[in-house]
Amino acid sequence: MGSRMQVVAIDAIDIRTVAAFWSRVLDWPVVEEAEDGISLAPAGGAAPGIDVFSVPERKTVKNRLHLDLSVTGGLTVAQELERLLELGAVKADVGQPRDARWTVLADPEGNEFCLLHGHDDAR
């Protein structure tokens, strides 16, 4: 084996807000904090984690890479969508079809991610 994914990096102007959002969404603790970045990881330190890094510019175009989330904890997709919106996510339109089996959302700085419909944590 040559490589494995260790971390997903997310750029942000306000790293504390974006890191706090993802920490609450995934229920992952902050494992490292520096002036220019904050690292989150699942309990037990399993990879990949998320690093939120400071950048000076705002996001201006659709992400070329994004996270797809599935529902866990016995929630329905509707319940998880409501929870994500309460945490600060907003619905986003990136040209997805009306009958898409996912809902496109964005974090507090506009980084898109998807909530998959019909998937659970058994995957």
GUTIKOL-955894 format. One record per atom (N, C-alpha, C): residue number from 1; residue in three letters; chain; atom name; y, x, z. Coordinates in pm, 1 decimal. Each point is the difference from the previous one (the first is absolute). Example, Ala and Ser with C-alpha at 12.3 -4.5 7.8 and 13.67 -1.06 7.14 Angstrom:
2
1, ALA, A, N, -569.0, 1319.0, 780.0
1, ALA, A, CA, 119.0, -89.0, 0.0
1, ALA, A, C, 120.0, 90.0, 0.0
2, SER, A, N, 105.0, -35.0, -72.0
2, SER, A, CA, 119.0, 82.0, 6.0
2, SER, A, C, 109.0, -77.0, 73.0
END
This chain:
123
1, MET, A, N, -117.7, 85.6, 0.0
1, MET, A, CA, 117.7, -85.6, 0.0
1, MET, A, C, 122.5, 89.1, 0.0
2, GLY, A, N, 98.6, -34.6, -81.5
2, GLY, A, CA, 120.0, 80.0, -10.2
2, GLY, A, C, 114.3, -46.4, 86.7
3, SER, A, N, 38.9, -125.3, -12.8
3, SER, A, CA, 116.1, -52.2, 72.4
3, SER, A, C, -32.3, -135.9, 59.1
4, ARG, A, N, 76.5, -35.0, 102.2
4, ARG, A, CA, -6.5, -135.8, 53.2
4, ARG, A, C, 140.3, -40.6, 38.9
5, MET, A, N, 26.4, -128.9, -2.2
5, MET, A, CA, 132.4, -47.7, 34.3
5, MET, A, C, 18.8, 10.9, 151.0
6, GLN, A, N, 107.9, 61.6, 40.9
6, GLN, A, CA, 28.9, 21.7, 140.9
6, GLN, A, C, 109.4, -93.5, 51.7
7, VAL, A, N, 102.6, -23.5, -83.1
7, VAL, A, CA, 114.2, -78.7, 45.9
7, VAL, A, C, 69.7, -63.3, -120.0
8, VAL, A, N, 60.2, -115.3, 23.3
8, VAL, A, CA, 85.9, -65.5, -98.1
8, VAL, A, C, 143.2, 18.8, 48.8
9, ALA, A, N, 87.0, 48.7, -86.2
9, ALA, A, CA, 139.7, 24.7, 38.0
9, ALA, A, C, 88.1, -113.2, -51.1
10, ILE, A, N, 88.9, -46.9, 86.3
10, ILE, A, CA, 96.1, -103.8, -34.7
10, ILE, A, C, 139.6, 57.1, 25.2
11, ASP, A, N, 86.8, -7.0, -100.6
11, ASP, A, CA, 137.6, 45.6, 14.9
11, ASP, A, C, 85.5, -111.1, 58.2
12, ALA, A, N, 98.3, 39.2, 83.9
12, ALA, A, CA, 88.1, -99.4, 61.6
12, ALA, A, C, 131.3, 64.1, 41.4
13, ILE, A, N, 104.0, -78.7, -1.1
13, ILE, A, CA, 127.9, 44.1, 55.7
13, ILE, A, C, -6.1, -12.0, 152.1
14, ASP, A, N, -47.5, -114.7, 47.3
14, ASP, A, CA, -12.0, -24.9, 143.7
14, ASP, A, C, -147.8, 11.9, 38.8
15, ILE, A, N, -42.2, 123.0, 29.4
15, ILE, A, CA, -142.3, 23.5, 25.7
15, ILE, A, C, -50.0, -74.5, 123.2
16, ARG, A, N, 83.6, -19.8, 98.6
16, ARG, A, CA, -43.8, -70.4, 121.6
16, ARG, A, C, -32.9, -146.7, -29.1
17, THR, A, N, 83.2, -66.0, -78.0
17, THR, A, CA, -23.9, -140.3, -34.1
17, THR, A, C, -126.4, -14.6, -84.8
18, VAL, A, N, -14.3, 83.5, -101.4
18, VAL, A, CA, -115.8, -9.8, -88.8
18, VAL, A, C, -128.2, 38.7, 74.2
19, ALA, A, N, 4.4, 105.1, 79.7
19, ALA, A, CA, -118.7, 39.0, 76.7
19, ALA, A, C, -38.0, -107.8, 100.9
20, ALA, A, N, 98.7, -59.7, 66.5
20, ALA, A, CA, -29.0, -106.6, 96.6
20, ALA, A, C, -62.5, -120.2, -70.2
21, PHE, A, N, 49.7, -33.5, -119.2
21, PHE, A, CA, -56.8, -110.6, -77.2
21, PHE, A, C, -148.0, 25.1, -27.7
22, TRP, A, N, -31.3, 117.7, -57.9
22, TRP, A, CA, -138.9, 28.7, -35.3
22, TRP, A, C, -87.8, 14.9, 123.4
23, SER, A, N, 54.7, 50.0, 108.5
23, SER, A, CA, -75.1, 10.2, 124.9
23, SER, A, C, -42.7, -138.7, 47.8
24, ARG, A, N, 90.3, -96.4, -7.7
24, ARG, A, CA, -32.1, -137.5, 42.5
24, ARG, A, C, -93.3, -68.4, -99.9
25, VAL, A, N, 21.7, 20.6, -128.8
25, VAL, A, CA, -85.4, -61.9, -101.8
25, VAL, A, C, -145.1, 43.9, 18.3
26, LEU, A, N, -21.2, 129.7, 14.9
26, LEU, A, CA, -135.3, 54.7, 4.2
26, LEU, A, C, -54.3, 19.8, 141.1
27, ASP, A, N, 86.0, -19.6, 100.6
27, ASP, A, CA, -36.0, 25.2, 139.7
27, ASP, A, C, -43.9, 145.6, 18.0
28, TRP, A, N, 78.6, 88.9, -59.9
28, TRP, A, CA, -23.9, 143.5, 9.6
28, TRP, A, C, 109.6, 62.9, 84.6
29, PRO, A, N, -36.0, 90.5, 89.5
29, PRO, A, CA, 101.6, 66.7, 80.6
29, PRO, A, C, 69.0, 113.7, -75.0
30, VAL, A, N, 119.0, 33.5, 46.6
30, VAL, A, CA, 67.8, 121.2, -45.1
30, VAL, A, C, -75.1, 117.1, 60.9
31, VAL, A, N, -41.2, 95.4, -83.2
31, VAL, A, CA, -74.1, 116.0, 49.6
31, VAL, A, C, 82.2, 128.1, -3.9
32, GLU, A, N, 109.5, -2.4, -74.4
32, GLU, A, CA, 88.8, 116.4, -6.2
32, GLU, A, C, 137.1, -47.6, -44.7
33, GLU, A, N, 102.5, 60.6, 58.4
33, GLU, A, CA, 136.2, -38.8, -36.0
33, GLU, A, C, 86.1, 124.7, -7.7
34, ALA, A, N, 72.0, 12.6, -110.4
34, ALA, A, CA, 95.1, 109.2, -19.9
34, ALA, A, C, 128.2, -60.4, -53.9
35, GLU, A, N, 103.0, 81.2, -10.3
35, GLU, A, CA, 129.2, -48.2, -48.8
35, GLU, A, C, -9.5, -58.4, -140.6
36, ASP, A, N, -85.9, 59.2, -84.4
36, ASP, A, CA, -7.0, -42.3, -140.1
36, ASP, A, C, -122.7, -83.0, -34.4
37, GLY, A, N, -83.7, -33.2, 99.9
37, GLY, A, CA, -118.0, -78.6, -31.9
37, GLY, A, C, -74.7, -50.1, 122.1
38, ILE, A, N, -74.7, -107.3, -21.3
38, ILE, A, CA, -80.7, -62.0, 104.4
38, ILE, A, C, -138.8, -23.6, -57.3
39, SER, A, N, -103.6, 39.0, 75.6
39, SER, A, CA, -138.3, -16.8, -44.1
39, SER, A, C, -69.2, -109.4, 79.4
40, LEU, A, N, -73.7, -84.3, -70.5
40, LEU, A, CA, -81.0, -106.0, 58.9
40, LEU, A, C, -145.1, 25.9, -37.1
41, ALA, A, N, -90.7, -39.4, 88.0
41, ALA, A, CA, -142.3, 16.1, -31.2
41, ALA, A, C, -79.3, -107.4, 72.6
42, PRO, A, N, -112.8, -39.0, -58.1
42, PRO, A, CA, -85.1, -96.7, 67.6
42, PRO, A, C, -58.8, 59.7, 127.5
43, ALA, A, N, -39.2, -86.4, 91.6
43, ALA, A, CA, -62.1, 46.5, 124.2
43, ALA, A, C, -117.6, 90.6, -33.1
44, GLY, A, N, -15.4, 104.3, 76.2
44, GLY, A, CA, -106.2, 95.9, -26.0
44, GLY, A, C, 36.2, 105.8, -101.2
45, GLY, A, N, 119.1, -13.5, -60.3
45, GLY, A, CA, 48.6, 102.8, -91.9
45, GLY, A, C, -66.8, 2.7, -135.3
46, ALA, A, N, -69.2, -105.8, -38.8
46, ALA, A, CA, -63.8, -2.2, -131.4
46, ALA, A, C, 106.3, 8.4, -109.6
47, ALA, A, N, -33.3, 68.4, -108.4
47, ALA, A, CA, 91.9, 12.1, -113.1
47, ALA, A, C, -27.5, -113.7, -97.4
48, PRO, A, N, 90.6, -37.7, -85.7
48, PRO, A, CA, 133.3, 55.8, -9.7
48, PRO, A, C, 97.4, -67.3, 96.7
49, GLY, A, N, 103.8, 73.1, 33.9
49, GLY, A, CA, 109.0, -53.9, 79.5
49, GLY, A, C, 118.5, -28.4, -89.6
50, ILE, A, N, 112.4, -29.9, 62.2
50, ILE, A, CA, 124.1, -22.6, -74.0
50, ILE, A, C, 107.1, 90.5, 59.0
51, ASP, A, N, 71.2, 71.2, -86.7
51, ASP, A, CA, 117.8, 77.3, 39.2
51, ASP, A, C, 122.2, -67.8, -61.6
52, VAL, A, N, 100.4, -25.8, 81.6
52, VAL, A, CA, 125.4, -55.3, -49.1
52, VAL, A, C, 101.8, 112.7, 4.5
53, PHE, A, N, 50.3, 39.0, -117.3
53, PHE, A, CA, 90.9, 113.6, -11.7
53, PHE, A, C, 140.7, -44.3, -35.6
54, SER, A, N, 96.3, 70.1, 52.5
54, SER, A, CA, 141.2, -27.4, -23.7
54, SER, A, C, 41.8, 47.2, -138.4
55, VAL, A, N, 69.2, -88.9, -71.9
55, VAL, A, CA, 60.3, 33.8, -128.8
55, VAL, A, C, 142.5, -55.1, 0.1
56, PRO, A, N, 90.2, 58.6, -78.1
56, PRO, A, CA, 139.5, -45.8, 1.8
56, PRO, A, C, 28.1, -121.4, -89.1
57, GLU, A, N, -88.2, -26.4, -96.9
57, GLU, A, CA, 29.5, -104.9, -97.2
57, GLU, A, C, -82.6, -125.6, 24.2
58, ARG, A, N, 56.3, -113.4, -41.8
58, ARG, A, CA, -70.2, -128.6, 7.2
58, ARG, A, C, -101.0, -10.1, -114.0
59, LYS, A, N, -101.9, -80.1, 20.9
59, LYS, A, CA, -98.9, -29.4, -103.2
59, LYS, A, C, 69.0, -80.5, -109.9
60, THR, A, N, -25.1, 34.9, -126.9
60, THR, A, CA, 67.9, -68.9, -109.2
60, THR, A, C, -94.6, -63.3, -101.5
61, VAL, A, N, -125.7, 41.0, -4.4
61, VAL, A, CA, -94.9, -56.5, -96.4
61, VAL, A, C, -130.1, -35.4, 71.4
62, LYS, A, N, -84.8, -74.8, -68.2
62, LYS, A, CA, -130.2, -39.0, 52.7
62, LYS, A, C, -82.9, 124.9, 30.4
63, ASN, A, N, -71.7, -5.4, 112.7
63, ASN, A, CA, -88.4, 110.6, 36.3
63, ASN, A, C, -108.9, 19.0, -105.2
64, ARG, A, N, -37.8, 123.7, -26.0
64, ARG, A, CA, -110.9, 29.6, -90.5
64, ARG, A, C, -132.5, 0.8, 75.7
65, LEU, A, N, 7.4, 7.1, 132.3
65, LEU, A, CA, -117.0, -1.4, 87.2
65, LEU, A, C, 33.5, -92.3, 115.8
66, HIS, A, N, -95.5, -83.3, 41.6
66, HIS, A, CA, 27.2, -89.7, 111.8
66, HIS, A, C, -128.0, -23.6, 79.9
67, LEU, A, N, 15.8, -56.5, 117.7
67, LEU, A, CA, -113.4, -33.2, 85.7
67, LEU, A, C, -44.3, -143.1, -27.6
68, ASP, A, N, -131.0, -24.1, 2.2
68, ASP, A, CA, -57.6, -134.2, -4.3
68, ASP, A, C, -61.2, -25.5, 136.3
69, LEU, A, N, 40.9, -108.4, 64.8
69, LEU, A, CA, -49.3, -33.4, 132.8
69, LEU, A, C, -95.7, -117.3, -7.9
70, SER, A, N, -105.1, 3.6, 82.4
70, SER, A, CA, -89.5, -113.7, 13.0
70, SER, A, C, 15.2, -57.3, 140.5
71, VAL, A, N, -36.3, -125.3, 14.8
71, VAL, A, CA, 14.7, -70.6, 126.8
71, VAL, A, C, -114.1, 37.4, 93.7
72, THR, A, N, 34.4, 23.8, 126.8
72, THR, A, CA, -100.1, 31.6, 101.2
72, THR, A, C, 22.3, -88.8, 122.3
73, GLY, A, N, -85.0, 16.0, 98.4
73, GLY, A, CA, 19.9, -65.8, 128.5
73, GLY, A, C, -18.4, -149.8, -1.9
74, GLY, A, N, -74.5, -52.8, -98.4
74, GLY, A, CA, -26.5, -142.4, -4.1
74, GLY, A, C, 116.2, -85.4, -47.5
75, LEU, A, N, 107.1, 62.2, -48.4
75, LEU, A, CA, 114.7, -75.8, -50.3
75, LEU, A, C, -26.5, -48.7, -141.7
76, THR, A, N, 69.1, -105.5, -38.0
76, THR, A, CA, -0.4, -43.0, -138.8
76, THR, A, C, 107.7, 78.0, -74.2
77, VAL, A, N, -3.9, -5.1, -131.7
77, VAL, A, CA, 104.3, 64.9, -79.6
77, VAL, A, C, 136.2, -60.5, 33.9
78, ALA, A, N, 5.9, -131.7, 15.0
78, ALA, A, CA, 126.9, -66.0, 32.3
78, ALA, A, C, 53.3, 47.4, 135.3
79, GLN, A, N, -87.6, 14.7, 98.6
79, GLN, A, CA, 42.9, 46.8, 132.2
79, GLN, A, C, 49.2, 144.1, -6.9
80, GLU, A, N, -70.2, 84.5, -74.6
80, GLU, A, CA, 41.4, 139.4, -10.6
80, GLU, A, C, 130.1, 11.0, -78.5
81, LEU, A, N, 17.0, -79.2, -104.2
81, LEU, A, CA, 125.2, 0.5, -74.3
81, LEU, A, C, 115.4, -38.5, 92.4
82, GLU, A, N, -17.9, -102.5, 79.4
82, GLU, A, CA, 104.2, -41.2, 94.9
82, GLU, A, C, 30.9, 112.0, 99.0
83, ARG, A, N, -103.7, 68.2, 50.0
83, ARG, A, CA, 19.8, 110.8, 94.3
83, ARG, A, C, 78.5, 112.6, -65.1
84, LEU, A, N, -36.2, 36.2, -123.4
84, LEU, A, CA, 69.5, 108.5, -69.7
84, LEU, A, C, 146.6, -34.9, -24.0
85, LEU, A, N, 26.9, -123.4, -37.3
85, LEU, A, CA, 138.6, -42.7, -20.7
85, LEU, A, C, 77.8, 3.6, 131.1
86, GLU, A, N, -62.8, -38.7, 109.8
86, GLU, A, CA, 66.2, 6.1, 130.3
86, GLU, A, C, 29.1, 143.5, 42.3
87, LEU, A, N, -83.4, 95.2, -44.9
87, LEU, A, CA, 21.2, 140.3, 32.7
87, LEU, A, C, 110.0, 64.7, -84.0
88, GLY, A, N, 45.6, -70.4, -104.1
88, GLY, A, CA, 109.1, 53.6, -80.4
88, GLY, A, C, -32.1, 20.0, -146.6
89, ALA, A, N, -121.6, -31.2, -42.5
89, ALA, A, CA, -32.8, 7.3, -142.7
89, ALA, A, C, 74.5, -111.1, -72.5
90, VAL, A, N, 22.7, 22.0, -127.4
90, VAL, A, CA, 58.0, -103.7, -86.0
90, VAL, A, C, -87.2, -12.0, -124.2
91, LYS, A, N, -4.7, -120.8, -56.7
91, LYS, A, CA, -73.6, -19.1, -124.8
91, LYS, A, C, 73.1, 72.3, -111.5
92, ALA, A, N, -76.2, 56.3, -92.0
92, ALA, A, CA, 58.3, 76.7, -110.3
92, ALA, A, C, -60.1, -46.2, -132.2
93, ASP, A, N, 77.6, 8.3, -103.6
93, ASP, A, CA, -45.7, -33.7, -134.7
93, ASP, A, C, 2.2, 126.9, -83.1
94, VAL, A, N, -119.0, 45.1, -39.3
94, VAL, A, CA, -11.1, 118.3, -85.4
94, VAL, A, C, -61.7, -37.4, -134.4
95, GLY, A, N, 4.4, -130.6, -30.1
95, GLY, A, CA, -56.5, -47.2, -125.0
95, GLY, A, C, -145.1, -44.0, 11.8
96, GLN, A, N, -46.0, -20.4, 121.9
96, GLN, A, CA, -138.4, -42.6, 19.4
96, GLN, A, C, -21.5, -140.5, -56.9
97, PRO, A, N, -122.4, -30.6, -45.8
97, PRO, A, CA, -25.8, -134.1, -53.5
97, PRO, A, C, 6.0, -106.0, 109.9
98, ARG, A, N, 30.1, -122.2, -39.0
98, ARG, A, CA, 8.3, -109.5, 98.0
98, ARG, A, C, -130.8, -22.9, 73.7
99, ASP, A, N, -112.0, 21.5, -67.1
99, ASP, A, CA, -130.2, -24.1, 61.1
99, ASP, A, C, -61.7, 128.2, 58.3
100, ALA, A, N, 83.7, 97.2, 32.3
100, ALA, A, CA, -48.9, 127.7, 55.2
100, ALA, A, C, -79.0, -24.3, 128.3
101, ARG, A, N, -101.6, 81.6, 20.9
101, ARG, A, CA, -81.9, -8.5, 121.0
101, ARG, A, C, 55.3, 93.7, 107.6
102, TRP, A, N, 130.9, 15.4, -0.5
102, TRP, A, CA, 70.1, 81.2, 98.0
102, TRP, A, C, 143.6, -49.3, 9.6
103, THR, A, N, 63.3, 32.0, 112.2
103, THR, A, CA, 141.7, -27.8, 17.4
103, THR, A, C, 71.4, 133.2, 8.3
104, VAL, A, N, 101.4, 19.2, -82.6
104, VAL, A, CA, 77.1, 124.1, 3.4
104, VAL, A, C, 110.4, -15.2, 104.4
105, LEU, A, N, 8.0, 99.9, 86.3
105, LEU, A, CA, 99.9, 3.5, 106.4
105, LEU, A, C, 69.9, 134.7, -5.0
106, ALA, A, N, 107.4, 12.1, 77.2
106, ALA, A, CA, 69.4, 128.3, 12.3
106, ALA, A, C, 32.9, 23.1, 146.2
107, ASP, A, N, -2.1, 127.9, 38.7
107, ASP, A, CA, 35.0, 37.1, 137.5
107, ASP, A, C, 152.6, -4.6, 15.5
108, PRO, A, N, 54.1, 33.6, 116.6
108, PRO, A, CA, 145.0, -11.5, 21.3
108, PRO, A, C, 88.2, 81.2, -95.3
109, GLU, A, N, -56.5, 99.3, -68.4
109, GLU, A, CA, 79.9, 76.5, -96.4
109, GLU, A, C, -41.8, -25.9, -144.1
110, GLY, A, N, -80.7, -104.3, -21.4
110, GLY, A, CA, -34.1, -39.7, -136.0
110, GLY, A, C, -124.5, 62.3, -58.3
111, ASN, A, N, -76.0, 76.8, 78.4
111, ASN, A, CA, -125.3, 57.8, -49.5
111, ASN, A, C, -104.0, -110.8, -11.4
112, GLU, A, N, -47.5, -25.0, -123.2
112, GLU, A, CA, -92.8, -109.1, -23.0
112, GLU, A, C, -139.0, 29.6, 56.8
113, PHE, A, N, -65.7, -108.2, 39.1
113, PHE, A, CA, -141.3, 3.2, 37.7
113, PHE, A, C, -56.6, -137.6, -27.8
114, CYS, A, N, -132.1, -12.2, -2.8
114, CYS, A, CA, -63.0, -128.2, -32.2
114, CYS, A, C, -89.8, -46.7, 113.1
115, LEU, A, N, 1.1, -128.8, 23.3
115, LEU, A, CA, -95.6, -64.9, 88.6
115, LEU, A, C, -102.3, -66.6, -90.5
116, LEU, A, N, -124.4, 48.1, 6.8
116, LEU, A, CA, -105.2, -51.1, -85.6
116, LEU, A, C, -50.6, -133.1, 51.3
117, HIS, A, N, -28.6, -91.1, -91.9
117, HIS, A, CA, -56.3, -130.3, 34.6
117, HIS, A, C, -150.5, 8.2, -17.0
118, GLY, A, N, -74.8, -59.3, 89.2
118, GLY, A, CA, -144.8, -5.5, -15.6
118, GLY, A, C, -72.4, 126.5, 39.8
119, HIS, A, N, 68.2, 93.7, 64.8
119, HIS, A, CA, -64.1, 121.2, 49.2
119, HIS, A, C, 3.0, -3.0, 151.5
120, ASP, A, N, -101.3, 57.8, 60.3
120, ASP, A, CA, 0.6, 10.6, 145.2
120, ASP, A, C, -36.7, 140.7, 40.8
121, ASP, A, N, -11.2, 24.1, 129.8
121, ASP, A, CA, -25.1, 136.1, 46.8
121, ASP, A, C, -143.8, 45.1, -18.7
122, ALA, A, N, -83.6, -79.7, -62.5
122, ALA, A, CA, -137.7, 40.4, -25.3
122, ALA, A, C, -10.9, 93.7, -119.2
123, ARG, A, N, 107.9, 17.6, -71.2
123, ARG, A, CA, 3.3, 81.7, -121.6
123, ARG, A, C, -9.0, 146.1, 25.6
END
